[in-house]
Amino acid sequence: MESEDNSEFQPPPVVAQAQPAHVTKSHRFLFIYLVVIVVAALTGGVYAWQHHDVSSLKKQVASQNSQITKLKSDVQTLSAPLPGASNNNSPLQYKDWKTYCDTINNACFRYPKDWVITGSSSSNQATETANNATSTALAQYNDPYTTQALDQVYFIVDTKDLNKKDLGLKVVERVIGNTPDFVIVDSTYLASNHVTANKSQSFMDNAKFTSKNTRATAQFMAKPSNAALSNIKSTDQATSWFSSDDAKTCLQILQSFYYQ
């Protein structure tokens, strides 16, 4: 009789099967590939952002450098000394002009190089007249000027500053009848007589101003020549003369007045 085996039946142990080597390698390669893609994307984004910022900054710097270069050029031009005079406040359009200075108060003015100046100057009196090449306009300067002034009714077209505003002087554009002219007067005269542009009012005919050193009076005025005046027939035409090239040059001459 066969003996009975009473021990429990034990199933065979399960053995885990190892993944094939090529599958593991594929997973590793895929992981590394994804990491490379992510890093490349981040790097590209950072580079694009930095490149955009750098390009923008370069444009701003180039624009600012251009402005600085222009400003330096403007400053250099404006600060350049003008030949023939010590008036550093003269505008650039005077750079080719000539300069006249009297020997009384060292008062000076500029006039175009094609204008002819005639008269006489001494240690106690200066009388000069500058005429343009076409004999259509003139400027007259007298220091001292003692002729008595009379009040007349003028149409005051406008008042202008001199280039040197600290002299207490103004240039007045005025018309009487068919005659226009520019005259320099003391600013205090305009204030005390309430002289207003674009208005008819009493004004001294032989306008003058107070000179700097002797406290005497001088005269500086400009107007059309007698030949040019014959073509001006009315007050309206006289008023329009201030828009002409002759008048603009005359105004520049009077505005250039200064003391050395």
ChimeraX commands (.cxc) that place a marker at each C-alpha (Angstrom):
marker #1 position 0.00,0.00,0.00 radius 0.5
marker #1 position 1.34,3.22,-1.16 radius 0.5
marker #1 position 1.97,5.82,1.45 radius 0.5
marker #1 position -0.07,9.05,1.12 radius 0.5
marker #1 position 1.68,12.40,0.92 radius 0.5
marker #1 position -0.32,14.76,3.14 radius 0.5
marker #1 position 1.68,17.94,2.41 radius 0.5
marker #1 position -0.17,20.84,0.71 radius 0.5
marker #1 position 0.25,21.36,-2.94 radius 0.5
marker #1 position 2.64,24.28,-3.55 radius 0.5
marker #1 position 2.35,26.09,-6.94 radius 0.5
marker #1 position 5.56,26.81,-8.68 radius 0.5
marker #1 position 6.94,30.30,-7.97 radius 0.5
marker #1 position 6.25,33.01,-10.54 radius 0.5
marker #1 position 9.40,34.31,-12.09 radius 0.5
marker #1 position 9.29,37.98,-13.31 radius 0.5
marker #1 position 10.34,38.22,-16.83 radius 0.5
marker #1 position 12.94,40.96,-17.52 radius 0.5
marker #1 position 12.09,43.58,-20.22 radius 0.5
marker #1 position 14.11,43.31,-23.31 radius 0.5
marker #1 position 17.19,45.56,-23.33 radius 0.5
marker #1 position 16.11,47.47,-26.43 radius 0.5
marker #1 position 12.87,48.64,-24.75 radius 0.5
marker #1 position 14.77,50.15,-21.79 radius 0.5
marker #1 position 17.12,51.94,-24.09 radius 0.5
marker #1 position 14.15,53.38,-26.03 radius 0.5
marker #1 position 12.65,54.81,-22.84 radius 0.5
marker #1 position 15.90,56.43,-21.86 radius 0.5
marker #1 position 16.35,57.92,-25.32 radius 0.5
marker #1 position 12.80,59.28,-25.31 radius 0.5
marker #1 position 13.32,60.90,-21.88 radius 0.5
marker #1 position 16.59,62.48,-22.95 radius 0.5
marker #1 position 15.00,63.69,-26.21 radius 0.5
marker #1 position 12.14,65.34,-24.31 radius 0.5
marker #1 position 14.60,67.01,-21.93 radius 0.5
marker #1 position 16.63,68.33,-24.86 radius 0.5
marker #1 position 13.50,69.70,-26.54 radius 0.5
marker #1 position 12.37,71.45,-23.35 radius 0.5
marker #1 position 15.82,72.94,-22.74 radius 0.5
marker #1 position 16.07,74.05,-26.38 radius 0.5
marker #1 position 12.63,75.67,-26.21 radius 0.5
marker #1 position 13.51,77.52,-23.00 radius 0.5
marker #1 position 16.86,78.60,-24.38 radius 0.5
marker #1 position 15.26,79.81,-27.61 radius 0.5
marker #1 position 12.61,81.75,-25.73 radius 0.5
marker #1 position 15.17,83.41,-23.49 radius 0.5
marker #1 position 17.37,84.25,-26.47 radius 0.5
marker #1 position 14.45,85.68,-28.44 radius 0.5
marker #1 position 13.39,87.80,-25.46 radius 0.5
marker #1 position 16.92,89.05,-24.86 radius 0.5
marker #1 position 17.48,89.66,-28.58 radius 0.5
marker #1 position 14.28,91.72,-28.76 radius 0.5
marker #1 position 15.31,93.76,-25.73 radius 0.5
marker #1 position 18.85,94.26,-27.03 radius 0.5
marker #1 position 17.56,95.33,-30.45 radius 0.5
marker #1 position 15.14,97.76,-28.84 radius 0.5
marker #1 position 17.89,99.21,-26.62 radius 0.5
marker #1 position 20.25,99.52,-29.58 radius 0.5
marker #1 position 17.61,101.52,-31.48 radius 0.5
marker #1 position 17.07,103.80,-28.48 radius 0.5
marker #1 position 20.81,104.31,-28.03 radius 0.5
marker #1 position 21.26,105.05,-31.74 radius 0.5
marker #1 position 18.41,107.58,-31.64 radius 0.5
marker #1 position 19.82,109.28,-28.53 radius 0.5
marker #1 position 23.34,109.35,-29.99 radius 0.5
marker #1 position 21.93,110.97,-33.12 radius 0.5
marker #1 position 20.17,113.63,-31.02 radius 0.5
marker #1 position 23.34,114.22,-28.97 radius 0.5
marker #1 position 25.39,114.63,-32.15 radius 0.5
marker #1 position 22.89,117.16,-33.51 radius 0.5
marker #1 position 22.77,119.07,-30.21 radius 0.5
marker #1 position 26.58,119.18,-30.06 radius 0.5
marker #1 position 26.64,120.54,-33.60 radius 0.5
marker #1 position 24.01,123.16,-32.75 radius 0.5
marker #1 position 25.88,124.22,-29.61 radius 0.5
marker #1 position 29.16,124.42,-31.53 radius 0.5
marker #1 position 27.54,126.55,-34.23 radius 0.5
marker #1 position 25.79,128.85,-31.78 radius 0.5
marker #1 position 28.88,129.33,-29.64 radius 0.5
marker #1 position 31.20,129.98,-32.57 radius 0.5
marker #1 position 32.60,133.52,-32.43 radius 0.5
marker #1 position 31.35,135.84,-35.11 radius 0.5
marker #1 position 34.10,137.48,-37.18 radius 0.5
marker #1 position 34.67,141.17,-36.78 radius 0.5
marker #1 position 32.79,141.81,-33.55 radius 0.5
marker #1 position 32.56,140.88,-29.89 radius 0.5
marker #1 position 28.77,140.73,-29.79 radius 0.5
marker #1 position 28.19,137.10,-28.91 radius 0.5
marker #1 position 24.45,137.70,-28.73 radius 0.5
marker #1 position 24.19,138.39,-32.45 radius 0.5
marker #1 position 22.21,135.79,-34.36 radius 0.5
marker #1 position 23.90,133.60,-36.95 radius 0.5
marker #1 position 22.60,135.60,-39.91 radius 0.5
marker #1 position 25.12,138.32,-38.99 radius 0.5
marker #1 position 28.17,136.10,-39.52 radius 0.5
marker #1 position 28.98,137.64,-42.93 radius 0.5
marker #1 position 27.98,141.18,-41.98 radius 0.5
marker #1 position 30.25,144.11,-41.21 radius 0.5
marker #1 position 30.33,145.96,-37.90 radius 0.5
marker #1 position 30.35,149.66,-37.12 radius 0.5
marker #1 position 31.24,151.01,-33.64 radius 0.5
marker #1 position 31.36,154.64,-32.59 radius 0.5
marker #1 position 34.21,156.04,-30.49 radius 0.5
marker #1 position 31.95,157.80,-28.02 radius 0.5
marker #1 position 30.08,155.06,-26.20 radius 0.5
marker #1 position 31.52,152.02,-28.00 radius 0.5
marker #1 position 28.04,151.51,-29.40 radius 0.5
marker #1 position 27.95,149.09,-32.33 radius 0.5
marker #1 position 25.62,147.72,-34.96 radius 0.5
marker #1 position 25.92,145.31,-37.85 radius 0.5
marker #1 position 25.07,145.87,-41.50 radius 0.5
marker #1 position 25.23,143.65,-44.63 radius 0.5
marker #1 position 28.56,143.48,-46.41 radius 0.5
marker #1 position 27.05,144.85,-49.64 radius 0.5
marker #1 position 25.73,147.97,-47.87 radius 0.5
marker #1 position 27.78,151.18,-48.00 radius 0.5
marker #1 position 28.22,153.24,-44.84 radius 0.5
marker #1 position 29.09,156.94,-45.05 radius 0.5
marker #1 position 29.44,159.70,-42.51 radius 0.5
marker #1 position 31.88,160.84,-39.87 radius 0.5
marker #1 position 32.93,159.78,-36.39 radius 0.5
marker #1 position 35.00,161.53,-33.76 radius 0.5
marker #1 position 35.58,161.38,-30.05 radius 0.5
marker #1 position 32.45,163.41,-29.38 radius 0.5
marker #1 position 30.07,162.78,-32.28 radius 0.5
marker #1 position 29.07,160.05,-34.74 radius 0.5
marker #1 position 26.82,160.56,-37.76 radius 0.5
marker #1 position 26.52,157.57,-40.08 radius 0.5
marker #1 position 24.16,156.46,-42.86 radius 0.5
marker #1 position 24.16,152.94,-44.30 radius 0.5
marker #1 position 22.56,152.40,-47.73 radius 0.5
marker #1 position 21.84,149.09,-49.42 radius 0.5
marker #1 position 23.28,148.22,-52.81 radius 0.5
marker #1 position 20.00,148.89,-54.65 radius 0.5
marker #1 position 19.48,152.29,-52.92 radius 0.5
marker #1 position 16.02,151.27,-51.73 radius 0.5
marker #1 position 16.60,151.28,-47.95 radius 0.5
marker #1 position 18.82,153.02,-45.43 radius 0.5
marker #1 position 19.70,153.13,-41.75 radius 0.5
marker #1 position 20.77,156.28,-39.90 radius 0.5
marker #1 position 22.73,156.48,-36.65 radius 0.5
marker #1 position 23.45,159.67,-34.68 radius 0.5
marker #1 position 25.20,159.87,-31.32 radius 0.5
marker #1 position 24.53,162.23,-29.63 radius 0.5
marker #1 position 21.21,163.39,-31.03 radius 0.5
marker #1 position 19.87,166.67,-29.71 radius 0.5
marker #1 position 17.21,167.67,-32.26 radius 0.5
marker #1 position 13.95,168.53,-30.57 radius 0.5
marker #1 position 11.23,165.92,-30.99 radius 0.5
marker #1 position 7.61,166.78,-31.73 radius 0.5
marker #1 position 4.62,164.55,-31.16 radius 0.5
marker #1 position 2.75,163.31,-34.21 radius 0.5
marker #1 position -0.03,160.80,-34.67 radius 0.5
marker #1 position 1.51,157.54,-35.89 radius 0.5
marker #1 position 0.02,154.14,-36.58 radius 0.5
marker #1 position 2.08,151.76,-34.45 radius 0.5
marker #1 position 2.44,148.55,-36.44 radius 0.5
marker #1 position 4.47,146.56,-33.88 radius 0.5
marker #1 position 7.28,146.67,-31.32 radius 0.5
marker #1 position 10.31,144.34,-31.36 radius 0.5
marker #1 position 13.09,143.37,-28.94 radius 0.5
marker #1 position 16.75,143.96,-29.66 radius 0.5
marker #1 position 19.02,140.92,-29.69 radius 0.5
marker #1 position 20.46,142.19,-26.41 radius 0.5
marker #1 position 17.35,142.54,-24.32 radius 0.5
marker #1 position 19.08,143.98,-21.25 radius 0.5
marker #1 position 19.67,147.41,-22.82 radius 0.5
marker #1 position 16.18,148.67,-22.01 radius 0.5
marker #1 position 15.50,149.46,-25.69 radius 0.5
marker #1 position 12.82,148.52,-28.21 radius 0.5
marker #1 position 12.44,148.78,-31.98 radius 0.5
marker #1 position 9.15,150.35,-33.05 radius 0.5
marker #1 position 7.52,149.83,-36.46 radius 0.5
marker #1 position 5.41,152.90,-37.23 radius 0.5
marker #1 position 3.63,154.64,-40.13 radius 0.5
marker #1 position 2.61,158.25,-40.67 radius 0.5
marker #1 position 0.73,158.95,-43.90 radius 0.5
marker #1 position 2.49,156.87,-46.54 radius 0.5
marker #1 position 5.84,156.77,-44.72 radius 0.5
marker #1 position 6.99,153.69,-42.77 radius 0.5
marker #1 position 10.09,153.53,-40.58 radius 0.5
marker #1 position 11.80,151.73,-37.70 radius 0.5
marker #1 position 13.03,153.63,-34.65 radius 0.5
marker #1 position 14.79,152.61,-31.44 radius 0.5
marker #1 position 13.34,154.09,-28.26 radius 0.5
marker #1 position 13.64,153.50,-24.52 radius 0.5
marker #1 position 11.31,150.79,-23.24 radius 0.5
marker #1 position 10.26,153.21,-20.50 radius 0.5
marker #1 position 8.97,155.62,-23.17 radius 0.5
marker #1 position 6.64,152.94,-24.51 radius 0.5
marker #1 position 5.46,152.04,-21.03 radius 0.5
marker #1 position 4.85,155.59,-19.82 radius 0.5
marker #1 position 3.00,156.53,-23.02 radius 0.5
marker #1 position 1.06,153.25,-23.20 radius 0.5
marker #1 position 2.26,152.60,-26.74 radius 0.5
marker #1 position 0.32,149.68,-28.17 radius 0.5
marker #1 position 0.77,147.78,-31.43 radius 0.5
marker #1 position -1.87,148.03,-34.15 radius 0.5
marker #1 position -3.10,151.38,-32.87 radius 0.5
marker #1 position -2.85,155.06,-33.89 radius 0.5
marker #1 position -1.49,157.31,-31.17 radius 0.5
marker #1 position 0.81,160.20,-30.32 radius 0.5
marker #1 position 4.49,159.43,-30.78 radius 0.5
marker #1 position 7.64,161.60,-31.04 radius 0.5
marker #1 position 8.68,162.15,-34.64 radius 0.5
marker #1 position 12.46,162.39,-34.14 radius 0.5
marker #1 position 12.51,159.32,-31.93 radius 0.5
marker #1 position 15.63,158.83,-29.83 radius 0.5
marker #1 position 16.91,156.79,-26.93 radius 0.5
marker #1 position 19.20,157.18,-23.93 radius 0.5
marker #1 position 22.82,156.25,-24.62 radius 0.5
marker #1 position 24.68,154.08,-22.16 radius 0.5
marker #1 position 27.75,155.95,-20.99 radius 0.5
marker #1 position 27.13,159.68,-21.35 radius 0.5
marker #1 position 23.41,159.47,-20.49 radius 0.5
marker #1 position 22.81,161.65,-23.53 radius 0.5
marker #1 position 20.41,160.71,-26.31 radius 0.5
marker #1 position 21.15,158.95,-29.59 radius 0.5
marker #1 position 19.08,158.14,-32.65 radius 0.5
marker #1 position 19.01,154.95,-34.67 radius 0.5
marker #1 position 16.35,154.50,-37.32 radius 0.5
marker #1 position 15.77,152.80,-40.70 radius 0.5
marker #1 position 13.34,153.38,-43.55 radius 0.5
marker #1 position 12.84,153.17,-47.33 radius 0.5
marker #1 position 14.98,155.49,-49.42 radius 0.5
marker #1 position 13.32,158.52,-51.00 radius 0.5
marker #1 position 13.30,156.72,-54.37 radius 0.5
marker #1 position 11.55,153.68,-52.87 radius 0.5
marker #1 position 9.17,155.88,-50.90 radius 0.5
marker #1 position 7.86,157.42,-54.12 radius 0.5
marker #1 position 6.29,154.04,-54.92 radius 0.5
marker #1 position 4.44,153.88,-51.60 radius 0.5
marker #1 position 1.19,155.78,-52.07 radius 0.5
marker #1 position -1.00,154.88,-49.09 radius 0.5
marker #1 position -0.99,153.94,-45.43 radius 0.5
marker #1 position -1.86,150.37,-46.34 radius 0.5
marker #1 position 1.13,150.15,-48.69 radius 0.5
marker #1 position 3.33,151.70,-46.01 radius 0.5
marker #1 position 2.15,149.09,-43.52 radius 0.5
marker #1 position 2.80,146.31,-46.06 radius 0.5
marker #1 position 6.39,147.54,-46.48 radius 0.5
marker #1 position 7.32,145.93,-43.14 radius 0.5
marker #1 position 6.86,142.51,-44.79 radius 0.5
marker #1 position 9.38,143.30,-47.56 radius 0.5
marker #1 position 12.96,142.02,-47.67 radius 0.5
marker #1 position 14.27,145.58,-47.30 radius 0.5
marker #1 position 12.30,146.05,-44.10 radius 0.5
marker #1 position 13.42,142.70,-42.69 radius 0.5
marker #1 position 17.05,143.66,-43.28 radius 0.5
marker #1 position 16.49,147.08,-41.70 radius 0.5
marker #1 position 14.98,145.43,-38.64 radius 0.5
marker #1 position 17.97,143.09,-38.33 radius 0.5
marker #1 position 20.33,146.08,-38.44 radius 0.5
marker #1 position 18.54,147.90,-35.62 radius 0.5
marker #1 position 18.14,144.73,-33.56 radius 0.5
marker #1 position 21.90,144.15,-33.76 radius 0.5
marker #1 position 22.65,147.30,-31.71 radius 0.5
marker #1 position 24.88,146.65,-28.69 radius 0.5
marker #1 position 27.70,148.10,-26.59 radius 0.5
marker #1 position 31.22,146.65,-26.58 radius 0.5
marker link #1:1,2 radius 0.2
marker link #1:2,3 radius 0.2
marker link #1:3,4 radius 0.2
marker link #1:4,5 radius 0.2
marker link #1:5,6 radius 0.2
marker link #1:6,7 radius 0.2
marker link #1:7,8 radius 0.2
marker link #1:8,9 radius 0.2
marker link #1:9,10 radius 0.2
marker link #1:10,11 radius 0.2
marker link #1:11,12 radius 0.2
marker link #1:12,13 radius 0.2
marker link #1:13,14 radius 0.2
marker link #1:14,15 radius 0.2
marker link #1:15,16 radius 0.2
marker link #1:16,17 radius 0.2
marker link #1:17,18 radius 0.2
marker link #1:18,19 radius 0.2
marker link #1:19,20 radius 0.2
marker link #1:20,21 radius 0.2
marker link #1:21,22 radius 0.2
marker link #1:22,23 radius 0.2
marker link #1:23,24 radius 0.2
marker link #1:24,25 radius 0.2
marker link #1:25,26 radius 0.2
marker link #1:26,27 radius 0.2
marker link #1:27,28 radius 0.2
marker link #1:28,29 radius 0.2
marker link #1:29,30 radius 0.2
marker link #1:30,31 radius 0.2
marker link #1:31,32 radius 0.2
marker link #1:32,33 radius 0.2
marker link #1:33,34 radius 0.2
marker link #1:34,35 radius 0.2
marker link #1:35,36 radius 0.2
marker link #1:36,37 radius 0.2
marker link #1:37,38 radius 0.2
marker link #1:38,39 radius 0.2
marker link #1:39,40 radius 0.2
marker link #1:40,41 radius 0.2
marker link #1:41,42 radius 0.2
marker link #1:42,43 radius 0.2
marker link #1:43,44 radius 0.2
marker link #1:44,45 radius 0.2
marker link #1:45,46 radius 0.2
marker link #1:46,47 radius 0.2
marker link #1:47,48 radius 0.2
marker link #1:48,49 radius 0.2
marker link #1:49,50 radius 0.2
marker link #1:50,51 radius 0.2
marker link #1:51,52 radius 0.2
marker link #1:52,53 radius 0.2
marker link #1:53,54 radius 0.2
marker link #1:54,55 radius 0.2
marker link #1:55,56 radius 0.2
marker link #1:56,57 radius 0.2
marker link #1:57,58 radius 0.2
marker link #1:58,59 radius 0.2
marker link #1:59,60 radius 0.2
marker link #1:60,61 radius 0.2
marker link #1:61,62 radius 0.2
marker link #1:62,63 radius 0.2
marker link #1:63,64 radius 0.2
marker link #1:64,65 radius 0.2
marker link #1:65,66 radius 0.2
marker link #1:66,67 radius 0.2
marker link #1:67,68 radius 0.2
marker link #1:68,69 radius 0.2
marker link #1:69,70 radius 0.2
marker link #1:70,71 radius 0.2
marker link #1:71,72 radius 0.2
marker link #1:72,73 radius 0.2
marker link #1:73,74 radius 0.2
marker link #1:74,75 radius 0.2
marker link #1:75,76 radius 0.2
marker link #1:76,77 radius 0.2
marker link #1:77,78 radius 0.2
marker link #1:78,79 radius 0.2
marker link #1:79,80 radius 0.2
marker link #1:80,81 radius 0.2
marker link #1:81,82 radius 0.2
marker link #1:82,83 radius 0.2
marker link #1:83,84 radius 0.2
marker link #1:84,85 radius 0.2
marker link #1:85,86 radius 0.2
marker link #1:86,87 radius 0.2
marker link #1:87,88 radius 0.2
marker link #1:88,89 radius 0.2
marker link #1:89,90 radius 0.2
marker link #1:90,91 radius 0.2
marker link #1:91,92 radius 0.2
marker link #1:92,93 radius 0.2
marker link #1:93,94 radius 0.2
marker link #1:94,95 radius 0.2
marker link #1:95,96 radius 0.2
marker link #1:96,97 radius 0.2
marker link #1:97,98 radius 0.2
marker link #1:98,99 radius 0.2
marker link #1:99,100 radius 0.2
marker link #1:100,101 radius 0.2
marker link #1:101,102 radius 0.2
marker link #1:102,103 radius 0.2
marker link #1:103,104 radius 0.2
marker link #1:104,105 radius 0.2
marker link #1:105,106 radius 0.2
marker link #1:106,107 radius 0.2
marker link #1:107,108 radius 0.2
marker link #1:108,109 radius 0.2
marker link #1:109,110 radius 0.2
marker link #1:110,111 radius 0.2
marker link #1:111,112 radius 0.2
marker link #1:112,113 radius 0.2
marker link #1:113,114 radius 0.2
marker link #1:114,115 radius 0.2
marker link #1:115,116 radius 0.2
marker link #1:116,117 radius 0.2
marker link #1:117,118 radius 0.2
marker link #1:118,119 radius 0.2
marker link #1:119,120 radius 0.2
marker link #1:120,121 radius 0.2
marker link #1:121,122 radius 0.2
marker link #1:122,123 radius 0.2
marker link #1:123,124 radius 0.2
marker link #1:124,125 radius 0.2
marker link #1:125,126 radius 0.2
marker link #1:126,127 radius 0.2
marker link #1:127,128 radius 0.2
marker link #1:128,129 radius 0.2
marker link #1:129,130 radius 0.2
marker link #1:130,131 radius 0.2
marker link #1:131,132 radius 0.2
marker link #1:132,133 radius 0.2
marker link #1:133,134 radius 0.2
marker link #1:134,135 radius 0.2
marker link #1:135,136 radius 0.2
marker link #1:136,137 radius 0.2
marker link #1:137,138 radius 0.2
marker link #1:138,139 radius 0.2
marker link #1:139,140 radius 0.2
marker link #1:140,141 radius 0.2
marker link #1:141,142 radius 0.2
marker link #1:142,143 radius 0.2
marker link #1:143,144 radius 0.2
marker link #1:144,145 radius 0.2
marker link #1:145,146 radius 0.2
marker link #1:146,147 radius 0.2
marker link #1:147,148 radius 0.2
marker link #1:148,149 radius 0.2
marker link #1:149,150 radius 0.2
marker link #1:150,151 radius 0.2
marker link #1:151,152 radius 0.2
marker link #1:152,153 radius 0.2
marker link #1:153,154 radius 0.2
marker link #1:154,155 radius 0.2
marker link #1:155,156 radius 0.2
marker link #1:156,157 radius 0.2
marker link #1:157,158 radius 0.2
marker link #1:158,159 radius 0.2
marker link #1:159,160 radius 0.2
marker link #1:160,161 radius 0.2
marker link #1:161,162 radius 0.2
marker link #1:162,163 radius 0.2
marker link #1:163,164 radius 0.2
marker link #1:164,165 radius 0.2
marker link #1:165,166 radius 0.2
marker link #1:166,167 radius 0.2
marker link #1:167,168 radius 0.2
marker link #1:168,169 radius 0.2
marker link #1:169,170 radius 0.2
marker link #1:170,171 radius 0.2
marker link #1:171,172 radius 0.2
marker link #1:172,173 radius 0.2
marker link #1:173,174 radius 0.2
marker link #1:174,175 radius 0.2
marker link #1:175,176 radius 0.2
marker link #1:176,177 radius 0.2
marker link #1:177,178 radius 0.2
marker link #1:178,179 radius 0.2
marker link #1:179,180 radius 0.2
marker link #1:180,181 radius 0.2
marker link #1:181,182 radius 0.2
marker link #1:182,183 radius 0.2
marker link #1:183,184 radius 0.2
marker link #1:184,185 radius 0.2
marker link #1:185,186 radius 0.2
marker link #1:186,187 radius 0.2
marker link #1:187,188 radius 0.2
marker link #1:188,189 radius 0.2
marker link #1:189,190 radius 0.2
marker link #1:190,191 radius 0.2
marker link #1:191,192 radius 0.2
marker link #1:192,193 radius 0.2
marker link #1:193,194 radius 0.2
marker link #1:194,195 radius 0.2
marker link #1:195,196 radius 0.2
marker link #1:196,197 radius 0.2
marker link #1:197,198 radius 0.2
marker link #1:198,199 radius 0.2
marker link #1:199,200 radius 0.2
marker link #1:200,201 radius 0.2
marker link #1:201,202 radius 0.2
marker link #1:202,203 radius 0.2
marker link #1:203,204 radius 0.2
marker link #1:204,205 radius 0.2
marker link #1:205,206 radius 0.2
marker link #1:206,207 radius 0.2
marker link #1:207,208 radius 0.2
marker link #1:208,209 radius 0.2
marker link #1:209,210 radius 0.2
marker link #1:210,211 radius 0.2
marker link #1:211,212 radius 0.2
marker link #1:212,213 radius 0.2
marker link #1:213,214 radius 0.2
marker link #1:214,215 radius 0.2
marker link #1:215,216 radius 0.2
marker link #1:216,217 radius 0.2
marker link #1:217,218 radius 0.2
marker link #1:218,219 radius 0.2
marker link #1:219,220 radius 0.2
marker link #1:220,221 radius 0.2
marker link #1:221,222 radius 0.2
marker link #1:222,223 radius 0.2
marker link #1:223,224 radius 0.2
marker link #1:224,225 radius 0.2
marker link #1:225,226 radius 0.2
marker link #1:226,227 radius 0.2
marker link #1:227,228 radius 0.2
marker link #1:228,229 radius 0.2
marker link #1:229,230 radius 0.2
marker link #1:230,231 radius 0.2
marker link #1:231,232 radius 0.2
marker link #1:232,233 radius 0.2
marker link #1:233,234 radius 0.2
marker link #1:234,235 radius 0.2
marker link #1:235,236 radius 0.2
marker link #1:236,237 radius 0.2
marker link #1:237,238 radius 0.2
marker link #1:238,239 radius 0.2
marker link #1:239,240 radius 0.2
marker link #1:240,241 radius 0.2
marker link #1:241,242 radius 0.2
marker link #1:242,243 radius 0.2
marker link #1:243,244 radius 0.2
marker link #1:244,245 radius 0.2
marker link #1:245,246 radius 0.2
marker link #1:246,247 radius 0.2
marker link #1:247,248 radius 0.2
marker link #1:248,249 radius 0.2
marker link #1:249,250 radius 0.2
marker link #1:250,251 radius 0.2
marker link #1:251,252 radius 0.2
marker link #1:252,253 radius 0.2
marker link #1:253,254 radius 0.2
marker link #1:254,255 radius 0.2
marker link #1:255,256 radius 0.2
marker link #1:256,257 radius 0.2
marker link #1:257,258 radius 0.2
marker link #1:258,259 radius 0.2
marker link #1:259,260 radius 0.2
view
